[in-house]
Amino acid sequence: MMKKWLTVGMMTALLGTGMSSAHAFESNVTVGALAGTTGVGAEASWRFHERVSLTANYAGGLSWDGDYESDDVTYEGDLDISAGALKLDFYPFAGRFYLTAGAMFPDMEANVIGRPTNGGTYELNGQTYNLDSVHGKLTIADGVQPYVGLGWRSSHRNGFGFFSELGVMATNIDVSLSASGSGTNDPDFQENLRAEERELEQDADKLSVYPVAVLGISYTF
């Protein structure tokens, strides 16, 4: 009988400790400044449970310039990058490490200009044209895109801290080209221009996901 009462007493104590620990957690709000592969911005996270938080952020102001050669045309452009995010974070160990998933709202576009690589003629889909210019827009990602990642954030305790995150966002590649000069309204030319768009999209589509890396400093209330 004594052993039975001791066992019941130990179980009751353990349950009481677990309940006390669960009730001891208080929701926290963390705000921070970040920098990464989507630019520089800010973040806010509400940890309403010891294992779950809701996070929103926005970053922008990042620009990449580059060129790409297709047939006898070299395309040059500056890619402007910005993105917002709304994510649900899960802390499996109720500490700093978390897994996250949600939606990103990117705006990643470049205005491109095509220049003849050799001489003054453009080659589009194997055909040569004398044109004044070829220009257009390259979209890496826009709208709403799914996102997954993992990170480290000290939102379980008050005060200053650092945070980091690594993840991937899906892309939706799109290329739109236009040209000026004689013969650009010809149906055959337009078909070759559309073929050039498809070729550029296929090459750019090798980037099926965009890497997201973030470092930041935060304060938890």
C-alpha positions as CSV (number, residue, x, y, z in Angstrom):
1,M,0.0,0.0,0.0
2,M,2.9,2.3,0.9
3,K,4.5,1.7,-2.5
4,K,1.2,2.4,-4.3
5,W,0.8,5.8,-2.5
6,L,4.4,6.7,-3.2
7,T,3.9,5.9,-6.9
8,V,0.7,8.0,-7.1
9,G,2.4,10.8,-5.2
10,M,5.4,10.9,-7.7
11,M,3.0,10.9,-10.7
12,T,1.0,13.7,-9.2
13,A,4.2,15.7,-8.5
14,L,5.4,15.2,-12.1
15,L,2.1,16.2,-13.5
16,G,2.0,19.3,-11.3
17,T,5.5,20.2,-12.4
18,G,4.6,19.9,-16.1
19,M,1.4,21.9,-15.6
20,S,3.3,24.6,-13.7
21,S,6.0,24.7,-16.5
22,A,3.3,25.1,-19.1
23,H,1.5,27.8,-17.2
24,A,4.8,29.6,-16.5
25,F,5.4,30.4,-20.2
26,E,4.3,33.9,-21.1
27,S,3.8,35.0,-24.7
28,N,6.6,37.2,-26.0
29,V,7.0,39.7,-28.8
30,T,10.3,40.0,-30.6
31,V,11.3,42.8,-32.9
32,G,14.5,43.0,-34.9
33,A,16.5,44.3,-37.8
34,L,17.8,42.0,-40.5
35,A,20.0,41.7,-43.5
36,G,20.2,38.9,-46.1
37,T,19.6,37.7,-49.6
38,T,16.4,39.6,-49.9
39,G,17.8,42.9,-48.7
40,V,17.7,44.9,-45.4
41,G,14.6,45.2,-43.3
42,A,12.7,44.5,-40.1
43,E,11.0,41.6,-38.4
44,A,8.3,41.1,-35.7
45,S,7.6,37.7,-34.1
46,W,4.9,36.8,-31.6
47,R,5.7,33.6,-29.6
48,F,2.3,32.8,-28.2
49,H,3.3,29.3,-27.1
50,E,6.6,27.8,-26.0
51,R,6.7,25.8,-29.2
52,V,4.9,28.1,-31.7
53,S,5.3,31.6,-33.0
54,L,3.9,33.8,-35.8
55,T,6.5,35.9,-37.7
56,A,6.3,38.6,-40.3
57,N,9.1,40.5,-42.0
58,Y,10.0,42.6,-44.9
59,A,13.4,43.3,-46.6
60,G,14.4,45.1,-49.8
61,G,16.9,47.5,-51.4
62,L,19.0,44.7,-52.9
63,S,20.1,45.0,-56.5
64,W,22.2,42.7,-58.7
65,D,23.6,43.6,-62.1
66,G,24.7,41.0,-64.6
67,D,24.5,39.9,-68.2
68,Y,23.6,36.7,-70.1
69,E,24.5,35.7,-73.7
70,S,21.9,33.9,-75.8
71,D,22.8,33.2,-79.5
72,D,24.3,36.5,-80.7
73,V,22.5,38.7,-78.2
74,T,23.9,39.8,-74.8
75,Y,21.2,40.7,-72.3
76,E,22.1,43.2,-69.6
77,G,20.0,44.2,-66.6
78,D,19.8,45.1,-62.9
79,L,17.7,42.7,-60.7
80,D,15.9,44.5,-58.0
81,I,15.0,42.4,-55.0
82,S,12.5,42.8,-52.1
83,A,10.2,40.4,-50.3
84,G,7.9,40.2,-47.4
85,A,7.0,37.0,-45.5
86,L,4.4,35.6,-43.1
87,K,5.5,32.4,-41.4
88,L,4.5,29.9,-38.7
89,D,7.5,28.8,-36.6
90,F,7.7,25.6,-34.6
91,Y,10.2,25.1,-31.8
92,P,10.5,21.3,-31.3
93,F,12.7,21.6,-28.2
94,A,10.9,24.8,-26.8
95,G,14.2,26.7,-27.0
96,R,15.9,28.7,-29.7
97,F,16.0,26.3,-32.7
98,Y,12.9,26.3,-34.9
99,L,11.4,25.1,-38.2
100,T,9.3,27.4,-40.3
101,A,6.9,27.4,-43.2
102,G,4.7,30.0,-44.8
103,A,4.3,32.4,-47.6
104,M,6.6,35.0,-49.1
105,F,5.6,38.0,-51.2
106,P,8.5,38.7,-53.4
107,D,9.1,41.4,-56.0
108,M,12.2,40.3,-58.0
109,E,12.3,41.8,-61.4
110,A,14.9,43.1,-63.9
111,N,14.6,45.4,-66.8
112,V,16.9,44.0,-69.5
113,I,18.4,45.4,-72.7
114,G,19.6,43.1,-75.5
115,R,22.8,44.2,-77.3
116,P,24.2,42.5,-80.5
117,T,27.2,40.4,-79.5
118,N,28.8,40.5,-83.0
119,G,28.3,43.5,-85.2
120,G,25.0,45.3,-85.4
121,T,22.6,42.5,-86.1
122,Y,20.5,40.5,-83.7
123,E,20.0,36.7,-83.9
124,L,16.7,35.5,-82.6
125,N,15.8,31.8,-82.8
126,G,18.4,31.3,-85.4
127,Q,17.2,34.2,-87.6
128,T,19.2,37.5,-88.2
129,Y,17.5,40.9,-87.9
130,N,18.5,44.5,-88.2
131,L,16.8,46.1,-85.2
132,D,17.0,49.4,-83.3
133,S,16.8,47.6,-79.9
134,V,15.6,44.6,-78.0
135,H,14.4,45.1,-74.4
136,G,12.1,43.5,-71.9
137,K,11.5,42.3,-68.3
138,L,12.8,39.3,-66.4
139,T,10.8,38.2,-63.4
140,I,12.3,35.8,-61.0
141,A,9.5,35.7,-58.4
142,D,6.4,37.8,-57.7
143,G,3.0,37.3,-56.1
144,V,2.7,34.7,-53.3
145,Q,5.3,31.9,-53.1
146,P,5.7,29.0,-50.7
147,Y,8.6,29.1,-48.3
148,V,10.3,26.6,-45.9
149,G,13.3,27.0,-43.6
150,L,15.0,26.6,-40.3
151,G,16.5,29.1,-37.9
152,W,17.7,30.2,-34.4
153,R,15.9,32.9,-32.4
154,S,16.1,33.7,-28.6
155,S,12.4,34.6,-28.4
156,H,11.9,32.4,-25.3
157,R,13.5,35.0,-23.0
158,N,13.5,38.8,-22.7
159,G,16.3,41.0,-23.8
160,F,18.7,41.4,-26.7
161,G,19.6,38.6,-29.0
162,F,20.7,37.5,-32.4
163,F,18.8,35.4,-34.9
164,S,19.5,33.7,-38.2
165,E,17.5,31.7,-40.7
166,L,18.1,29.6,-43.8
167,G,15.4,28.6,-46.3
168,V,14.2,28.4,-49.9
169,M,11.4,30.1,-51.7
170,A,9.8,28.9,-54.9
171,T,10.3,31.0,-58.0
172,N,8.0,31.7,-61.0
173,I,10.3,32.7,-64.0
174,D,8.8,34.8,-66.7
175,V,10.5,36.7,-69.6
176,S,8.8,39.3,-71.7
177,L,10.6,40.9,-74.7
178,S,9.8,43.6,-77.2
179,A,11.8,45.1,-80.1
180,S,11.8,48.3,-82.1
181,G,12.9,48.7,-85.8
182,S,11.6,47.7,-89.2
183,G,9.8,44.4,-89.6
184,T,9.0,44.0,-85.9
185,N,5.3,43.6,-86.7
186,D,5.8,40.7,-89.0
187,P,4.2,37.5,-87.7
188,D,7.4,35.5,-88.3
189,F,9.5,37.9,-86.4
190,Q,7.0,37.9,-83.5
191,E,7.1,34.1,-83.4
192,N,10.9,34.1,-83.3
193,L,10.8,36.7,-80.5
194,R,8.4,34.5,-78.5
195,A,10.8,31.6,-79.1
196,E,13.6,33.7,-77.7
197,E,11.5,34.4,-74.6
198,R,10.9,30.7,-74.1
199,E,14.7,29.9,-74.4
200,L,15.5,32.5,-71.8
201,E,12.8,31.2,-69.5
202,Q,14.1,27.7,-69.8
203,D,17.7,28.8,-69.0
204,A,16.5,31.0,-66.0
205,D,14.1,28.2,-64.8
206,K,17.2,26.3,-63.6
207,L,16.8,28.5,-60.5
208,S,13.6,26.7,-59.4
209,V,14.1,28.0,-55.8
210,Y,15.6,31.2,-54.4
211,P,17.9,30.8,-51.4
212,V,17.0,32.9,-48.4
213,A,19.7,33.6,-45.8
214,V,19.1,36.0,-42.9
215,L,21.1,37.4,-40.0
216,G,19.7,39.9,-37.5
217,I,19.7,41.4,-34.1
218,S,16.5,41.5,-32.0
219,Y,14.9,42.5,-28.7
220,T,12.3,40.4,-26.9
221,F,9.7,42.0,-24.6
